[in-house]
């Protein structure tokens, strides 16, 4: 889940170009800060603010707090409403609210809703290249969930072009290429992802997955062992442990002897 940083939900123009903040803007900033620290309290505060005619800023914070509290199904309509109202008011932050709605929709398993929201976010010129790349990555995830692999590939290619430093774009590109049996592409993508995210267990896990698909058991084993070393308490480590056990169960006696001697 890729929650947008707080500053991306706030100012859409340089600080020097902004007028003095209104009371609503101050309350919005405080609400977002509270949401990042105590989402349950922010949910209650934002809900009360919305009832007191807090408008789309109250709804945006309410949705952000719900998403931060992993209540993604409830966050989606709240963020969608915030984005719709902000867009009607001409607030450029609408694009970021749409992107956040799409992000939450993916986590809620609502891929079609996510694509619609992310399309609206990307239709705006308010997002910079880094934000657009993040939205394209999310859009790719939703498209693949809908079985639209070619569209997902195109979205990831756009993300890599917009922000070559976006490790998630390269990692997801590698995963999708492997699933489509495009192993040379998968290998190239995962090598770039590893250079950008050298300590990410998800990258090592995918590197192992690509290696095993290519028939390279030794590299797969090393990568999965690296997953456990990097993030012993991660969910990727659980998967890697299971993969290693399955690999050991199918290994030849010679391979087992080699693994035990290391």
C-alpha positions as CSV (number, residue, x, y, z in Angstrom):
1,X,0.0,0.0,0.0
2,X,1.4,3.3,-1.1
3,X,-0.1,6.0,1.1
4,X,0.8,9.5,-0.2
5,X,3.0,11.6,2.1
6,X,1.2,14.3,4.0
7,X,2.8,17.2,2.1
8,X,1.4,15.8,-1.2
9,X,-2.1,16.1,0.1
10,X,-1.6,19.6,1.2
11,X,0.1,22.4,-0.8
12,X,-0.3,22.3,-4.5
13,X,1.7,25.5,-5.1
14,X,5.1,26.7,-3.8
15,X,4.9,28.1,-0.3
16,X,6.0,31.5,-1.4
17,X,3.0,31.7,-3.8
18,X,0.4,30.7,-1.2
19,X,-1.7,33.2,0.7
20,X,-1.9,33.0,4.5
21,X,-3.7,29.8,5.4
22,X,-7.4,29.9,6.3
23,X,-8.7,28.3,9.5
24,X,-9.9,25.4,7.4
25,X,-6.4,24.9,5.9
26,X,-4.8,25.0,9.4
27,X,-7.4,22.5,10.6
28,X,-6.7,20.3,7.5
29,X,-3.0,20.3,8.2
30,X,-3.5,19.5,11.9
31,X,-5.9,16.7,11.0
32,X,-3.5,15.1,8.6
33,X,-0.7,15.2,11.1
34,X,-3.0,13.6,13.7
35,X,-4.0,10.9,11.1
36,X,-0.4,9.9,10.7
37,X,0.1,9.5,14.4
38,X,-3.4,8.5,15.7
39,X,-5.7,7.5,12.9
40,X,-8.5,6.5,15.2
41,X,-8.7,9.9,16.8
42,X,-8.3,11.6,13.4
43,X,-11.3,9.6,12.1
44,X,-13.5,10.9,14.9
45,X,-12.2,14.4,14.6
46,X,-12.6,14.6,10.8
47,X,-16.1,13.1,11.0
48,X,-17.2,15.8,13.5
49,X,-15.5,18.4,11.3
50,X,-17.4,17.1,8.2
51,X,-20.7,17.4,10.1
52,X,-19.8,21.0,10.9
53,X,-19.6,21.8,7.2
54,X,-15.9,21.1,6.9
55,X,-16.3,20.5,3.2
56,X,-13.9,18.5,1.0
57,X,-10.9,19.1,3.3
58,X,-12.7,17.4,6.1
59,X,-13.6,14.5,3.9
60,X,-10.1,14.3,2.5
61,X,-8.6,14.0,6.0
62,X,-11.3,11.6,7.0
63,X,-10.5,9.4,4.1
64,X,-6.8,9.6,4.7
65,X,-7.3,8.6,8.3
66,X,-9.4,5.7,7.4
67,X,-6.8,4.5,4.9
68,X,-4.1,4.9,7.4
69,X,-6.2,2.8,9.8
70,X,-6.5,0.1,7.1
71,X,-10.2,0.7,6.6
72,X,-9.8,1.0,2.9
73,X,-13.4,0.1,1.9
74,X,-14.6,3.1,3.9
75,X,-11.8,5.4,2.8
76,X,-12.6,5.0,-0.9
77,X,-16.0,6.8,-1.0
78,X,-14.8,9.4,1.4
79,X,-11.7,10.2,-0.7
80,X,-13.8,10.0,-3.9
81,X,-16.2,12.6,-2.5
82,X,-13.4,14.8,-1.4
83,X,-11.8,14.7,-4.9
84,X,-15.1,15.4,-6.6
85,X,-15.9,18.4,-4.5
86,X,-12.3,19.7,-4.7
87,X,-12.4,19.4,-8.5
88,X,-15.7,21.3,-8.6
89,X,-14.0,24.1,-6.6
90,X,-11.0,24.1,-8.9
91,X,-8.6,23.0,-6.2
92,X,-5.6,21.4,-7.8
93,X,-5.3,19.0,-4.9
94,X,-8.2,17.1,-6.4
95,X,-5.7,15.2,-8.4
96,X,-4.0,14.0,-5.3
97,X,-7.3,13.1,-3.7
98,X,-8.2,11.1,-6.8
99,X,-4.8,9.3,-6.6
100,X,-5.4,8.5,-2.9
101,X,-8.8,7.2,-3.7
102,X,-7.4,4.9,-6.3
103,X,-4.7,3.7,-4.0
104,X,-7.2,2.9,-1.3
105,X,-9.4,1.2,-3.9
106,X,-6.6,-1.2,-4.8
107,X,-6.2,-2.1,-1.2
108,X,-9.9,-2.6,-0.9
109,X,-9.9,-5.0,-3.9
110,X,-11.9,-2.6,-6.1
111,X,-9.7,-2.6,-9.2
112,X,-12.3,-1.1,-11.5
113,X,-12.9,1.8,-9.1
114,X,-9.2,2.3,-8.8
115,X,-8.6,2.6,-12.5
116,X,-11.4,5.2,-12.8
117,X,-10.0,7.3,-9.9
118,X,-6.4,7.1,-11.2
119,X,-7.4,8.0,-14.7
120,X,-9.0,11.2,-13.2
121,X,-5.8,11.9,-11.2
122,X,-3.6,11.5,-14.3
123,X,-5.9,13.6,-16.4
124,X,-4.9,16.6,-14.3
125,X,-1.7,18.5,-14.8
126,X,-1.3,19.2,-11.1
127,X,0.8,16.1,-10.4
128,X,4.6,16.2,-10.9
129,X,6.5,13.4,-12.5
130,X,7.2,11.6,-9.3
131,X,3.5,11.6,-8.3
132,X,2.4,10.7,-11.8
133,X,4.8,7.7,-11.8
134,X,3.4,6.5,-8.4
135,X,-0.1,6.8,-9.9
136,X,0.9,4.9,-13.0
137,X,2.3,2.1,-10.8
138,X,-1.0,1.9,-8.9
139,X,-2.9,2.0,-12.2
140,X,-0.8,-0.9,-13.5
141,X,-1.6,-2.9,-10.4
142,X,-5.3,-2.3,-10.9
143,X,-5.2,-3.1,-14.6
144,X,-3.3,-6.4,-14.0
145,X,-5.9,-7.3,-11.4
146,X,-8.5,-6.8,-14.1
147,X,-6.6,-9.1,-16.5
148,X,-5.5,-6.2,-18.7
149,X,-1.8,-7.2,-18.7
150,X,-0.8,-5.2,-21.9
151,X,-2.3,-2.0,-20.4
152,X,-0.5,-2.8,-17.2
153,X,2.8,-3.1,-19.0
154,X,2.2,0.2,-20.8
155,X,1.5,1.9,-17.5
156,X,4.7,0.6,-15.9
157,X,6.7,1.7,-18.9
158,X,5.3,5.2,-18.5
159,X,6.1,5.1,-14.7
160,X,9.7,4.0,-15.5
161,X,10.1,6.8,-18.0
162,X,8.6,9.5,-15.7
163,X,10.7,8.5,-12.6
164,X,13.6,6.1,-13.4
165,X,14.4,6.1,-9.7
166,X,11.1,4.6,-8.8
167,X,12.1,1.1,-7.5
168,X,8.5,-0.1,-7.2
169,X,8.0,0.4,-11.0
170,X,11.0,-1.7,-11.8
171,X,10.0,-4.4,-9.3
172,X,6.4,-4.7,-10.5
173,X,7.7,-4.6,-14.1
174,X,9.9,-7.6,-13.3
175,X,7.0,-9.5,-11.6
176,X,4.7,-8.9,-14.6
177,X,7.3,-9.9,-17.1
178,X,8.0,-13.1,-15.3
179,X,4.3,-14.0,-15.2
180,X,4.1,-13.3,-18.9
181,X,7.2,-15.6,-19.4
182,X,9.3,-12.7,-20.7
183,X,12.3,-13.8,-18.7
184,X,15.0,-11.6,-20.3
185,X,12.9,-8.5,-19.6
186,X,12.2,-9.8,-16.0
187,X,15.9,-10.2,-15.3
188,X,16.8,-6.8,-16.6
189,X,14.0,-5.1,-14.6
190,X,14.9,-7.0,-11.4
191,X,18.6,-6.0,-11.7
192,X,17.6,-2.3,-11.8
193,X,15.2,-2.8,-8.9
194,X,17.9,-4.4,-6.9
195,X,20.3,-1.5,-7.6
196,X,17.6,1.0,-6.5
197,X,16.3,-1.1,-3.5
198,X,19.2,-3.2,-2.3
199,X,17.7,-3.9,1.1
200,X,14.1,-4.6,0.1
201,X,13.1,-8.2,0.8
202,X,10.4,-8.0,-1.9
203,X,13.1,-7.5,-4.5
204,X,15.2,-10.4,-3.4
205,X,12.0,-12.6,-3.3
206,X,11.2,-11.7,-6.9
207,X,14.8,-12.2,-8.0
208,X,14.5,-15.8,-6.6
209,X,11.2,-16.3,-8.3
210,X,12.7,-15.2,-11.6
211,X,15.7,-17.5,-11.1
212,X,13.6,-20.5,-10.3
213,X,11.4,-19.9,-13.4
214,X,14.5,-19.8,-15.5
215,X,15.7,-23.1,-14.0
216,X,18.5,-21.6,-11.9
217,X,17.9,-23.3,-8.6
218,X,21.1,-22.2,-7.0
219,X,20.5,-18.5,-7.6
220,X,16.9,-18.9,-6.4
221,X,18.1,-20.5,-3.2
222,X,20.6,-17.7,-2.6
223,X,18.1,-15.0,-3.2
224,X,15.4,-16.5,-0.9
225,X,18.0,-16.9,1.8
226,X,18.8,-13.3,1.3
227,X,15.1,-12.4,1.8
228,X,15.3,-14.0,5.3
229,X,18.5,-12.3,6.1
230,X,17.2,-8.9,5.0
231,X,13.8,-9.0,6.6
232,X,13.5,-12.0,8.9
233,X,10.1,-10.9,10.3
234,X,8.7,-9.8,6.9
235,X,5.8,-11.5,5.1
236,X,8.3,-12.0,2.2
237,X,10.5,-14.1,4.6
238,X,7.5,-16.4,5.3
239,X,7.1,-16.9,1.5
240,X,10.8,-17.4,1.0
241,X,11.0,-20.0,3.8
242,X,8.2,-21.9,2.1
243,X,9.9,-21.6,-1.3
244,X,13.1,-22.9,0.2
245,X,11.4,-25.9,1.8
246,X,9.7,-26.7,-1.5
247,X,13.0,-26.4,-3.4
248,X,14.8,-28.7,-0.8
249,X,12.0,-31.3,-1.2
250,X,12.6,-31.5,-4.9
251,X,16.4,-31.2,-4.9
252,X,18.6,-34.1,-6.1
253,X,20.8,-35.8,-3.5
254,X,23.9,-34.1,-4.9
255,X,22.2,-30.7,-4.7
256,X,21.1,-31.4,-1.1
257,X,24.7,-32.3,-0.1
258,X,25.9,-29.1,-1.7
259,X,23.4,-27.0,0.1
260,X,24.2,-28.6,3.5
261,X,27.9,-28.1,3.0
262,X,27.5,-24.4,2.7
